[in-house]
Amino acid sequence: MKWSKKELTEFVKVEQAAVDTYEQDRTDFDSFAAVIRKYVGIRELTPAIVNEFVKKIVVHAPKKIDGKRFQKVDIVFNFVGKIHLSAEPQTEQKEVNKQEKTA
């Protein structure tokens, strides 16, 4: 297969972007791992520790669904970004807590 100069240039550009992304992800992971190692075994969460892990917190406007108030909160971590967690475990834990209080 023969490639034109334009095709080769575009191919190199795309591959270089992939390499750059990989290198940035690796650097971010290494930085995040270093912060985690630094705080293994902590007993108290301080503002300084939170600041090292959390880049920003986004609190969305509340919504009412079936008469209950829900409010989405996004936590964006340094180095790794936003981690998507299922709401199910929290809902299940709230139900367990309700049952324990009424028992």
Secondary structure, 3 states (H helix, E strand, C coil): CCCCHHHHHHHHHHHHHHHHHHHHHHHHHHHHHHHHHHCCCCCCCCHHHHHHHEEEEEECCCEEECCEEECCEEEEECCCEECCCCCHHHHHHHHHHHHHHHC
